[in-house]
Amino acid sequence: MAVACGLTASLTLLPLAHGGGAAAVPGAPVSGPGVGTGIQVKADTCRDPEASLRPSTADGPTLRAIRKRGKLIVGVDQSSYLWGYRNPETQALQGFDIDLAKAIAKDILGDEDAVILRAVPTNQRVAALDNGKVDLVVRTMTVNCRRIQQVAFSTAYFETGQQVLAPKRDRSITGHDASLRGKRVCTAESSTAYEALEENAFGAVFKDPGDGTKDDEDLLTVPNQLDCLARLQLGEVDAVVTDSALAAGQAAQDPAVELKGTRFTKEYYAVAAKLGNEDLVRRVNQVLEGYRKGPWQKAYEKWLEAVLPGMTTPPAPLYK
């Protein structure tokens, strides 16, 4: 479990325990806004899951609670290179998602450092919102029909898709195709990569015998996506399936691995909030309206252009 260090007094990183516990914020409540309610949408009737609420600067109970606290609490990653990771020299969290989290804090509270960055494992993102441990999740979280039943999403801020990552030396793996038959493939628990393999694994082995139980070995399905890269480096798995955006960052970290084939899905990242916290979602969408007009491109050029070239604009917003 990581501890906060190398950050300013107003920019704090707090770890979220695997079981959902969290450290206290001195002088401020750690719980988020009250329990929200939302209308459940059946996945089989879902259309345009990326559609979000119209932007607004109107006040509301969630925003008032955040301002009273004086901090925006955001669930982030601390191990995804270029997205949300700790700089080994400064120990500060940085990356594309971190820049966006700070921009939201600046809009709501007038100070980009008025944000508590709470490390949240991939499989705890929804729980962190439900339990009030965070106000928002800005952590390469894909919008889909299942997830809009669980959390409220902003409009999309990045387009990506699933892709295969494997060692360069392994020429037998060519992508999400029959070359995966019999291969051990790693994904993060509760990820869209896992869902994609459930739909079509091409004969790959991607489930641990104890998945979802206390006997889960966390070998093929892991709490954090970066754990898959470690498994790949140790030779415990043959390939990884994850978002191409994350995989590109991992390939930049480790020159011995590479992306195989092409993206086989189209997905979008969005900011997640608790169901019912509509005032906060609308405010985030208002922030994104301005962010797309300049700051997004600057953040892309700073963090991602070298590993994901050719992206000229962010996704256009889609509203309900």
C-alpha positions as CSV (number, residue, x, y, z in Angstrom):
1,M,0.0,0.0,0.0
2,A,1.5,3.3,-1.1
3,V,1.6,6.4,1.2
4,A,1.5,10.0,0.3
5,C,4.8,11.6,-0.3
6,G,6.4,14.2,-2.5
7,L,3.1,16.1,-2.9
8,T,2.1,19.5,-1.7
9,A,-0.1,19.9,1.4
10,S,-3.1,20.5,-0.7
11,L,-2.5,17.8,-3.2
12,T,-2.9,14.5,-1.3
13,L,-2.7,10.9,-2.4
14,L,-4.5,8.4,-0.2
15,P,-4.6,4.7,-0.9
16,L,-7.8,2.7,-1.0
17,A,-7.4,-0.6,0.6
18,H,-8.3,-3.7,-1.4
19,G,-11.2,-4.3,0.9
20,G,-12.6,-0.8,0.6
21,G,-11.1,0.8,3.6
22,A,-9.4,4.2,3.4
23,A,-7.1,6.4,5.4
24,A,-8.5,9.5,7.1
25,V,-8.0,13.0,5.8
26,P,-6.8,15.2,8.7
27,G,-9.2,18.0,9.3
28,A,-11.7,16.9,6.7
29,P,-14.3,14.2,6.3
30,V,-13.4,11.3,4.0
31,S,-16.9,10.3,3.1
32,G,-18.3,11.7,-0.1
33,P,-21.8,13.0,-0.8
34,G,-24.8,11.1,0.5
35,V,-26.2,8.0,-1.0
36,G,-27.4,8.6,-4.5
37,T,-30.2,7.0,-6.4
38,G,-30.5,6.3,-10.1
39,I,-32.8,4.7,-12.6
40,Q,-31.6,1.3,-13.6
41,V,-31.3,0.7,-17.3
42,K,-31.4,-2.8,-18.7
43,A,-28.3,-3.7,-20.6
44,D,-30.3,-5.3,-23.4
45,T,-32.2,-2.1,-24.1
46,C,-29.1,0.1,-23.8
47,R,-28.4,2.6,-26.6
48,D,-25.6,5.0,-26.8
49,P,-24.2,4.4,-23.3
50,E,-21.7,7.3,-23.9
51,A,-24.7,9.8,-23.8
52,S,-24.5,11.9,-20.7
53,L,-26.4,14.7,-19.0
54,R,-26.3,18.2,-20.4
55,P,-23.5,20.4,-19.0
56,S,-24.4,22.9,-16.3
57,T,-22.8,25.1,-13.7
58,A,-25.9,25.0,-11.5
59,D,-25.3,24.3,-7.8
60,G,-26.5,21.1,-6.1
61,P,-26.1,19.0,-3.0
62,T,-23.0,17.1,-4.2
63,L,-21.2,20.3,-5.2
64,R,-22.1,22.0,-1.9
65,A,-20.7,19.1,0.1
66,I,-17.4,19.2,-1.9
67,R,-17.0,22.9,-1.4
68,K,-17.8,22.6,2.3
69,R,-15.1,20.0,2.6
70,G,-12.7,22.1,0.6
71,K,-11.4,19.2,-1.4
72,L,-12.4,17.1,-4.3
73,I,-11.7,13.4,-3.8
74,V,-10.8,11.6,-7.0
75,G,-10.1,7.9,-7.4
76,V,-7.1,7.5,-9.7
77,D,-4.5,5.0,-10.8
78,Q,-0.9,5.2,-9.5
79,S,0.7,2.6,-11.7
80,S,-0.4,3.2,-15.3
81,Y,2.4,4.8,-17.1
82,L,1.4,8.1,-18.8
83,W,-2.1,8.0,-17.4
84,G,-1.8,7.9,-13.6
85,Y,1.6,7.0,-12.2
86,R,4.1,8.1,-9.6
87,N,7.1,9.9,-10.9
88,P,10.1,7.9,-9.5
89,E,12.1,11.1,-9.1
90,T,9.6,13.4,-7.5
91,Q,7.2,10.8,-6.1
92,A,4.3,13.0,-7.4
93,L,1.4,11.5,-9.2
94,Q,1.2,12.6,-12.9
95,G,-0.3,11.6,-16.2
96,F,-3.2,12.3,-18.6
97,D,-5.9,11.4,-16.1
98,I,-4.2,13.3,-13.3
99,D,-4.2,16.5,-15.4
100,L,-7.9,16.1,-16.0
101,A,-8.6,15.5,-12.3
102,K,-6.8,18.7,-11.4
103,A,-8.7,20.6,-14.1
104,I,-12.0,19.5,-12.5
105,A,-10.8,20.5,-9.0
106,K,-9.8,23.9,-10.3
107,D,-13.2,24.6,-11.8
108,I,-15.1,23.5,-8.7
109,L,-12.8,24.8,-6.0
110,G,-10.6,27.4,-7.8
111,D,-7.4,25.5,-7.1
112,E,-6.1,22.6,-9.1
113,D,-4.3,21.3,-6.0
114,A,-7.5,21.2,-3.9
115,V,-7.8,17.6,-4.8
116,I,-7.2,14.4,-2.8
117,L,-6.0,11.7,-5.2
118,R,-7.0,8.3,-3.8
119,A,-5.4,5.2,-5.3
120,V,-8.2,2.8,-6.4
121,P,-7.6,-0.7,-7.8
122,T,-9.3,-1.5,-11.1
123,N,-11.8,-3.9,-9.5
124,Q,-12.7,-1.3,-6.7
125,R,-13.7,1.7,-8.8
126,V,-17.4,1.2,-8.6
127,A,-17.3,0.3,-4.9
128,A,-15.2,3.4,-4.1
129,L,-18.0,5.6,-5.5
130,D,-20.8,3.5,-3.9
131,N,-19.1,3.7,-0.5
132,G,-18.5,7.4,-0.7
133,K,-14.7,7.0,-0.6
134,V,-14.4,9.2,-3.7
135,D,-16.5,11.8,-5.4
136,L,-15.2,10.9,-8.9
137,V,-13.2,8.2,-10.6
138,V,-10.8,9.5,-13.3
139,R,-9.0,6.2,-14.1
140,T,-9.2,5.0,-17.7
141,M,-12.7,3.8,-17.0
142,T,-14.7,2.6,-20.0
143,V,-18.3,3.4,-20.5
144,N,-20.6,0.5,-21.4
145,C,-24.2,-0.6,-20.9
146,R,-23.4,-2.7,-17.8
147,R,-21.6,0.1,-16.1
148,I,-24.2,2.8,-16.6
149,Q,-26.4,0.7,-14.3
150,Q,-23.7,1.1,-11.6
151,V,-22.3,4.6,-11.9
152,A,-23.1,7.9,-13.6
153,F,-20.7,8.8,-16.4
154,S,-19.6,12.1,-17.9
155,T,-19.3,12.5,-21.6
156,A,-16.3,10.7,-23.2
157,Y,-12.9,12.2,-23.0
158,F,-10.8,9.5,-24.8
159,E,-11.3,6.8,-27.4
160,T,-9.6,3.5,-27.1
161,G,-10.3,-0.2,-27.7
162,Q,-9.1,-3.7,-26.6
163,Q,-5.9,-5.0,-28.0
164,V,-3.4,-7.8,-27.3
165,L,0.0,-7.2,-25.7
166,A,2.6,-10.0,-25.9
167,P,6.4,-10.4,-26.0
168,K,8.0,-9.3,-29.2
169,R,9.9,-12.6,-29.5
170,D,6.6,-14.6,-29.5
171,R,5.7,-14.5,-33.2
172,S,3.0,-17.1,-32.7
173,I,0.6,-14.5,-31.3
174,T,-0.8,-12.2,-34.0
175,G,-3.7,-10.5,-32.2
176,H,-7.2,-11.3,-31.0
177,D,-7.6,-14.3,-33.2
178,A,-7.1,-18.1,-33.3
179,S,-3.4,-17.6,-32.4
180,L,-4.6,-17.2,-28.8
181,R,-5.8,-20.8,-28.6
182,G,-4.3,-22.5,-25.6
183,K,-2.5,-19.4,-24.6
184,R,-2.6,-18.0,-21.0
185,V,-4.1,-14.5,-21.2
186,C,-4.2,-12.0,-18.3
187,T,-6.9,-9.4,-17.8
188,A,-8.0,-7.2,-14.9
189,E,-11.0,-8.2,-12.8
190,S,-14.1,-6.3,-13.7
191,S,-12.5,-5.0,-16.9
192,T,-14.0,-4.7,-20.3
193,A,-11.0,-6.8,-21.5
194,Y,-12.3,-9.7,-19.4
195,E,-15.8,-9.2,-20.8
196,A,-14.4,-9.2,-24.4
197,L,-12.7,-12.6,-23.8
198,E,-15.9,-14.0,-22.3
199,E,-17.6,-13.2,-25.6
200,N,-14.8,-14.6,-27.7
201,A,-11.5,-16.0,-26.3
202,F,-10.5,-17.9,-29.4
203,G,-9.7,-20.8,-27.1
204,A,-7.4,-18.8,-24.8
205,V,-7.2,-19.7,-21.1
206,F,-8.2,-16.6,-19.2
207,K,-10.1,-17.6,-16.0
208,D,-8.6,-18.6,-12.7
209,P,-10.2,-21.7,-11.2
210,G,-11.3,-19.6,-8.1
211,D,-12.4,-16.4,-9.9
212,G,-14.7,-14.4,-7.6
213,T,-14.0,-16.5,-4.5
214,K,-11.5,-16.5,-1.6
215,D,-9.5,-19.1,-3.5
216,D,-8.9,-16.8,-6.5
217,E,-5.2,-17.1,-7.3
218,D,-5.1,-13.7,-9.1
219,L,-2.9,-15.1,-11.8
220,L,-4.9,-14.7,-15.0
221,T,-7.4,-12.3,-13.5
222,V,-5.8,-9.6,-11.3
223,P,-7.0,-6.6,-9.2
224,N,-4.9,-4.1,-11.1
225,Q,-4.2,-4.1,-14.8
226,L,-0.5,-3.5,-14.4
227,D,-0.2,-6.8,-12.5
228,C,-0.7,-8.4,-15.9
229,L,2.5,-6.8,-17.2
230,A,4.3,-8.3,-14.3
231,R,2.9,-11.7,-15.0
232,L,3.9,-11.4,-18.6
233,Q,7.5,-10.4,-17.7
234,L,7.7,-13.3,-15.3
235,G,6.5,-15.7,-18.0
236,E,3.5,-16.7,-16.0
237,V,1.1,-15.7,-18.8
238,D,1.6,-15.6,-22.6
239,A,-0.3,-12.4,-23.4
240,V,-2.4,-9.6,-22.0
241,V,-5.6,-8.1,-23.2
242,T,-6.3,-4.5,-22.2
243,D,-7.2,-1.1,-23.6
244,S,-4.8,-0.1,-26.4
245,A,-4.2,3.2,-24.6
246,L,-2.9,1.4,-21.5
247,A,-1.0,-1.2,-23.5
248,A,0.8,1.5,-25.4
249,G,2.1,2.9,-22.1
250,Q,3.2,-0.5,-21.0
251,A,5.0,-1.2,-24.3
252,A,6.8,2.2,-23.7
253,Q,7.9,0.9,-20.3
254,D,9.1,-2.4,-21.5
255,P,10.7,-2.6,-24.9
256,A,10.4,-6.4,-24.8
257,V,6.7,-6.4,-25.3
258,E,4.5,-5.0,-28.2
259,L,0.9,-4.6,-29.3
260,K,-0.2,-7.4,-31.5
261,G,-2.8,-7.1,-34.3
262,T,-5.3,-4.2,-34.2
263,R,-7.9,-2.9,-31.8
264,F,-10.9,-5.2,-31.8
265,T,-13.4,-3.0,-30.0
266,K,-14.2,0.7,-29.8
267,E,-14.5,2.1,-26.3
268,Y,-14.5,5.4,-24.5
269,Y,-13.1,6.6,-21.2
270,A,-15.3,8.9,-19.1
271,V,-15.3,10.3,-15.6
272,A,-17.5,8.3,-13.2
273,A,-19.6,9.6,-10.3
274,K,-22.1,8.0,-8.0
275,L,-25.6,7.3,-9.4
276,G,-27.8,10.2,-8.5
277,N,-25.1,12.9,-8.2
278,E,-26.4,14.6,-11.3
279,D,-25.2,18.1,-10.3
280,L,-21.6,16.8,-10.2
281,V,-21.9,15.0,-13.5
282,R,-23.3,18.1,-15.2
283,R,-20.5,20.2,-13.8
284,V,-17.9,17.8,-15.0
285,N,-19.5,17.9,-18.5
286,Q,-19.2,21.7,-18.3
287,V,-15.5,21.3,-17.5
288,L,-15.0,18.9,-20.4
289,E,-16.7,21.4,-22.8
290,G,-13.8,23.8,-22.2
291,Y,-11.1,21.1,-21.8
292,R,-11.7,19.8,-25.3
293,K,-10.9,23.3,-26.7
294,G,-7.3,23.3,-25.8
295,P,-6.2,21.7,-22.6
296,W,-7.0,18.2,-23.9
297,Q,-4.6,18.6,-26.9
298,K,-1.9,19.9,-24.6
299,A,-2.2,17.0,-22.3
300,Y,-2.3,14.6,-25.2
301,E,0.9,16.0,-26.7
302,K,2.6,16.0,-23.3
303,W,1.7,12.4,-22.2
304,L,0.4,10.3,-25.1
305,E,1.4,11.5,-28.6
306,A,4.7,9.6,-28.6
307,V,3.0,6.3,-27.9
308,L,-0.4,6.9,-29.4
309,P,0.3,9.2,-32.4
310,G,-2.3,10.5,-34.8
311,M,-5.1,11.6,-32.5
312,T,-6.1,15.1,-33.5
313,T,-9.2,15.7,-31.4
314,P,-11.0,14.3,-28.4
315,P,-14.3,12.4,-28.8
316,A,-17.2,14.7,-29.5
317,P,-19.7,14.8,-26.6
318,L,-23.0,13.0,-26.8
319,Y,-25.9,14.2,-24.7
320,K,-29.2,12.7,-23.7
